Amino acid sequence: MSRAQDARPFGQCRYCNKQAYRSRKDARLAGKRRFKGEHIQAYPCPHIDSAWHIGHSAPEVVSGKYTRDEYYGPNGAGRAIFHRKPAERVRDAA
């Protein structure tokens, strides 16, 4: 079996409702194949230890305002955005 065939998702996370991959390498390969030329990153599922997801990088990272570590790190700028209640996020977007 080729590496590309191995990179298929093994299922869907019932908590995140996203496709789950067995490894970071599989998630990155699937992301590169599915979203060619876009800024995609692999990240661990917050609910299942052995699962990885793929997603677009934040516009602040793509533009160069923050590095990935500065934005997604434990004390990063993105932490304040993603760890608030949905109603608070909507209010800030206005």
C-alpha positions in Angstrom: 0.0 0.0 0.0 1.4 3.4 -0.9 1.9 6.2 1.6 -0.9 8.3 -0.1 -3.4 5.4 0.5 -2.3 5.2 4.1 -3.1 8.9 4.7 -6.8 8.4 4.5 -8.8 9.3 7.6 -9.6 6.3 9.9 -12.9 7.9 10.9 -14.6 10.9 12.2 -14.2 12.4 15.6 -17.6 12.3 17.3 -16.6 15.2 19.5 -15.1 17.6 16.9 -17.1 16.3 13.9 -13.8 16.4 11.9 -12.0 13.7 10.0 -9.4 11.9 12.2 -6.0 10.7 11.0 -3.7 8.2 12.8 -0.6 10.4 12.7 0.6 14.0 12.2 2.3 12.8 9.0 -0.9 11.3 7.6 -2.8 14.4 8.4 -0.2 16.7 6.8 -0.1 14.5 3.7 -3.9 14.5 3.4 -4.0 18.3 3.9 -1.4 19.0 1.2 -3.3 16.7 -1.2 -6.7 18.1 -0.5 -5.8 21.8 -0.1 -3.0 22.3 -2.6 -1.3 25.7 -2.2 -3.2 26.6 0.9 -1.8 27.1 4.4 -2.9 23.9 6.2 -1.6 22.6 9.5 -2.1 19.3 11.4 -3.0 19.5 15.0 -3.8 16.9 17.7 -7.4 16.2 18.5 -8.2 17.7 21.9 -10.5 14.8 22.7 -8.8 11.6 21.4 -5.1 11.1 22.1 -4.3 9.1 19.0 -6.1 11.3 16.5 -5.0 14.3 14.4 -7.0 16.8 12.4 -6.2 19.3 9.6 -7.2 22.9 9.4 -6.3 26.3 7.8 -3.8 28.5 9.5 -5.1 31.6 11.1 -4.9 34.8 8.9 -2.6 36.4 11.5 -0.1 33.6 11.0 -0.4 33.6 7.2 0.1 37.4 7.0 3.2 37.2 9.2 1.8 39.2 12.1 2.6 36.2 14.4 4.7 33.1 14.0 2.9 29.8 14.4 4.5 29.3 17.9 3.5 32.8 19.0 -0.1 32.4 17.9 -0.8 28.7 18.8 1.6 28.3 21.7 0.4 27.8 25.3 0.4 31.5 26.0 -0.2 32.5 22.4 -2.3 35.3 20.9 -4.7 32.8 19.5 -5.4 31.1 22.8 -7.5 34.1 23.9 -9.6 33.8 20.8 -10.2 30.1 20.8 -10.7 29.5 24.5 -13.7 31.8 24.9 -17.3 31.0 24.7 -18.9 31.2 21.2 -21.0 34.2 22.2 -17.9 36.1 23.3 -16.2 35.3 19.9 -19.2 36.7 18.0 -19.3 39.8 20.0 -15.5 40.5 19.4 -16.0 40.0 15.6 -18.4 42.9 15.3 
